[in-house]
Amino acid sequence: MYSYESLLQRQFNVVSALRAEVEGLMRLGDIKASEGGESVVFVGRLLTTADETYRLVRDRFRALGYTAILRSENGADMIVAQKGVSIFTRSNPLINVVLLLATIITTTLVGAGFTQVNLVAALRAALVAGQWGALISALAAGASFSATLLAILGVHEMGHYITARIHNVNVTLPYFIPVPFGLGTLGAFIQLKSPVENRKALFDVGLSGPVAGFVVAVPLMIIGLLASHVVPAVGGQRLGLSIFVNWLVNLIQPHAAAYAVALHPIAIAAWFGILVTGINLLPMGQLDGGHVAYAVLGKYARPLAFAVFGLMVWLGFTVWSGWWTWAFFALITGLRHAEPLNDITPLDPARKFVGLLTLVWFLLIVTPKPF
């Protein structure tokens, strides 16, 4: 056990060592330290830019086993030394591969179903009666849907992955989520394994996924619509269309009010990819739109997130009950957004403008009532 005097001496030594690394970077006004020196806060005014200060103090603190954090509160700058540094632990890629293979199977089964083909029955008929033609047709229908959907989701996540690596953020490979119902998957995600350094990195990582996925989804949607055909409108469930997708459908497959477009499986998969992109752009919590919103607005993104959550609950009552599911997912992952390590440097004007365009883009592709 440590005596009170030894703990006090230990704290003094830690604070002194950290203070020596802050010299020349801040006009120091106050120092606050937790017992044992697990967290030390230097309060004052930075003598250079926050970017330059963070670059220097990050490496200096890391050598002492601390993570550097920059904050600004009540007109004062703060350099925080938090004990511990993030260490990247590699995940098992076998898990990623197994989940991907399972998702290929579930999405292929679902895709075949969209063409009114039971893939399991077709397989049984092929094995028992040698009817391989029906099985090949079923697999082709299911594969076109599966390949389209997984291409959009995969490119979306790799957009995040590549951008994160460019900004020296450690991330996992994509995890796909297979389910035996609905569209065969609940999407995919990557996991950040180290903190994001600044708002620029946060903005780029958050927006890169939706942009990459959308760039793939649009031409695939066009291909799917060209393969679709117009039929007389009859009863049955129809997919809801966003402003953008509705314009695209009417452009490629114009039809009278008494008719509808029977979507090809490729078009259905692309529709889902665009739907997921729109939902991901909601400006709240851990969604991609939440990253973008915090990068642009900082602390003001928090009340916006709560307002969006309330709107989703209201839409669940009035438009589509599925919004409750997304609201629940947002709630359990957290409506508040984690701050980047350097939260002083604001986002540059160019990215702020792109953030405004992202809001317009969101309004064009979001689908209030998908089903």
VENTA-V502804 format. One record per residue. RES is the residue in three letters. SS is DSSP state (a for helix, b for strand, c for the rest). OMEGA is omega as a letter, one per 30 degrees, with the letter a starting at -180 (none if undefined). Layout:
# VENTA-V502804
[[RES;SS;OMEGA] [RES;SS;OMEGA]]
This chain:
# VENTA-V502804
[[MET;c;l] [TYR;c;l] [SER;c;l] [TYR;a;a] [GLU;a;a] [SER;a;l] [LEU;a;l] [LEU;a;l] [GLN;a;l] [ARG;a;l] [GLN;a;a] [PHE;a;a] [ASN;a;l] [VAL;a;a] [VAL;a;l] [SER;a;a] [ALA;a;l] [LEU;a;l] [ARG;a;l] [ALA;a;l] [GLU;a;l] [VAL;a;a] [GLU;c;l] [GLY;c;l] [LEU;c;a] [MET;b;l] [ARG;b;a] [LEU;b;l] [GLY;b;a] [ASP;b;l] [ILE;b;l] [LYS;b;a] [ALA;b;l] [SER;c;l] [GLU;c;a] [GLY;c;l] [GLY;c;l] [GLU;c;l] [SER;b;l] [VAL;b;a] [VAL;b;l] [PHE;b;a] [VAL;b;l] [GLY;b;a] [ARG;b;a] [LEU;b;a] [LEU;c;l] [THR;c;a] [THR;c;l] [ALA;a;l] [ASP;a;a] [GLU;a;l] [THR;a;a] [TYR;a;a] [ARG;a;a] [LEU;a;a] [VAL;a;l] [ARG;a;a] [ASP;a;a] [ARG;a;a] [PHE;a;a] [ARG;a;l] [ALA;a;l] [LEU;c;l] [GLY;c;a] [TYR;b;l] [THR;b;a] [ALA;b;l] [ILE;b;l] [LEU;b;l] [ARG;b;l] [SER;b;a] [GLU;b;l] [ASN;c;l] [GLY;c;a] [ALA;b;l] [ASP;b;l] [MET;b;l] [ILE;b;a] [VAL;b;l] [ALA;b;a] [GLN;b;a] [LYS;b;a] [GLY;c;l] [VAL;c;a] [SER;c;l] [ILE;c;a] [PHE;c;l] [THR;c;a] [ARG;c;l] [SER;c;a] [ASN;c;a] [PRO;a;l] [LEU;a;l] [ILE;a;l] [ASN;a;a] [VAL;a;a] [VAL;a;l] [LEU;a;l] [LEU;a;l] [LEU;a;l] [ALA;a;l] [THR;a;l] [ILE;a;a] [ILE;a;a] [THR;a;l] [THR;a;l] [THR;a;l] [LEU;a;a] [VAL;a;a] [GLY;a;l] [ALA;a;l] [GLY;a;l] [PHE;c;l] [THR;c;l] [GLN;c;l] [VAL;c;l] [ASN;c;a] [LEU;a;l] [VAL;a;l] [ALA;a;l] [ALA;a;l] [LEU;a;l] [ARG;a;l] [ALA;a;l] [ALA;a;a] [LEU;a;a] [VAL;a;a] [ALA;a;l] [GLY;c;l] [GLN;c;a] [TRP;a;a] [GLY;a;l] [ALA;a;l] [LEU;a;l] [ILE;a;l] [SER;a;l] [ALA;a;l] [LEU;a;l] [ALA;a;l] [ALA;a;l] [GLY;a;a] [ALA;a;l] [SER;a;l] [PHE;a;a] [SER;a;a] [ALA;a;l] [THR;a;a] [LEU;a;a] [LEU;a;l] [ALA;a;a] [ILE;a;a] [LEU;a;a] [GLY;a;l] [VAL;a;l] [HIS;a;a] [GLU;a;l] [MET;a;l] [GLY;a;l] [HIS;a;a] [TYR;a;a] [ILE;a;a] [THR;a;l] [ALA;a;l] [ARG;a;l] [ILE;a;l] [HIS;c;l] [ASN;c;l] [VAL;c;l] [ASN;c;a] [VAL;b;l] [THR;c;l] [LEU;c;a] [PRO;c;l] [TYR;b;l] [PHE;b;a] [ILE;b;l] [PRO;b;l] [VAL;c;a] [PRO;c;a] [PHE;c;l] [GLY;c;l] [LEU;c;l] [GLY;c;l] [THR;b;l] [LEU;b;l] [GLY;b;a] [ALA;b;l] [PHE;b;l] [ILE;c;a] [GLN;c;l] [LEU;b;a] [LYS;c;l] [SER;c;a] [PRO;c;l] [VAL;c;a] [GLU;c;a] [ASN;b;a] [ARG;a;l] [LYS;a;l] [ALA;a;l] [LEU;a;l] [PHE;a;a] [ASP;a;a] [VAL;a;a] [GLY;a;a] [LEU;a;a] [SER;a;a] [GLY;a;l] [PRO;a;l] [VAL;a;a] [ALA;a;l] [GLY;a;a] [PHE;a;l] [VAL;a;l] [VAL;a;a] [ALA;a;a] [VAL;a;l] [PRO;a;l] [LEU;a;l] [MET;a;l] [ILE;a;l] [ILE;a;l] [GLY;a;l] [LEU;a;l] [LEU;a;l] [ALA;a;l] [SER;c;l] [HIS;b;a] [VAL;b;a] [VAL;b;l] [PRO;b;a] [ALA;c;l] [VAL;c;l] [GLY;c;a] [GLY;c;a] [GLN;c;l] [ARG;c;l] [LEU;c;l] [GLY;c;a] [LEU;c;l] [SER;c;l] [ILE;a;a] [PHE;a;a] [VAL;a;l] [ASN;a;l] [TRP;a;a] [LEU;a;l] [VAL;a;a] [ASN;a;l] [LEU;a;a] [ILE;a;a] [GLN;c;l] [PRO;c;a] [HIS;c;l] [ALA;c;a] [ALA;c;a] [ALA;c;a] [TYR;b;l] [ALA;b;l] [VAL;b;l] [ALA;b;a] [LEU;c;l] [HIS;c;l] [PRO;a;l] [ILE;a;l] [ALA;a;l] [ILE;a;l] [ALA;a;l] [ALA;a;l] [TRP;a;l] [PHE;a;l] [GLY;a;l] [ILE;a;l] [LEU;a;l] [VAL;a;l] [THR;a;l] [GLY;a;l] [ILE;a;l] [ASN;a;a] [LEU;c;l] [LEU;c;a] [PRO;c;a] [MET;c;l] [GLY;c;a] [GLN;c;l] [LEU;c;a] [ASP;a;l] [GLY;a;l] [GLY;a;l] [HIS;a;a] [VAL;a;a] [ALA;a;a] [TYR;a;l] [ALA;a;a] [VAL;a;a] [LEU;a;a] [GLY;c;a] [LYS;c;l] [TYR;a;l] [ALA;a;a] [ARG;a;l] [PRO;a;l] [LEU;a;l] [ALA;a;l] [PHE;a;l] [ALA;a;l] [VAL;a;l] [PHE;a;l] [GLY;a;l] [LEU;a;l] [MET;a;l] [VAL;a;l] [TRP;a;l] [LEU;a;l] [GLY;a;l] [PHE;a;a] [THR;a;a] [VAL;c;a] [TRP;c;a] [SER;c;l] [GLY;a;l] [TRP;a;l] [TRP;a;l] [THR;a;l] [TRP;a;l] [ALA;a;l] [PHE;a;l] [PHE;a;l] [ALA;a;a] [LEU;a;a] [ILE;a;l] [THR;a;l] [GLY;c;l] [LEU;c;l] [ARG;c;a] [HIS;c;l] [ALA;c;a] [GLU;c;l] [PRO;c;a] [LEU;c;l] [ASN;b;a] [ASP;c;l] [ILE;c;a] [THR;c;a] [PRO;c;l] [LEU;c;a] [ASP;c;a] [PRO;a;a] [ALA;a;l] [ARG;a;l] [LYS;a;l] [PHE;a;l] [VAL;a;l] [GLY;a;l] [LEU;a;l] [LEU;a;l] [THR;a;l] [LEU;a;l] [VAL;a;l] [TRP;a;l] [PHE;a;a] [LEU;a;a] [LEU;a;a] [ILE;a;l] [VAL;c;a] [THR;c;a] [PRO;c;a] [LYS;c;a] [PRO;c;a] [PHE;c;none]]
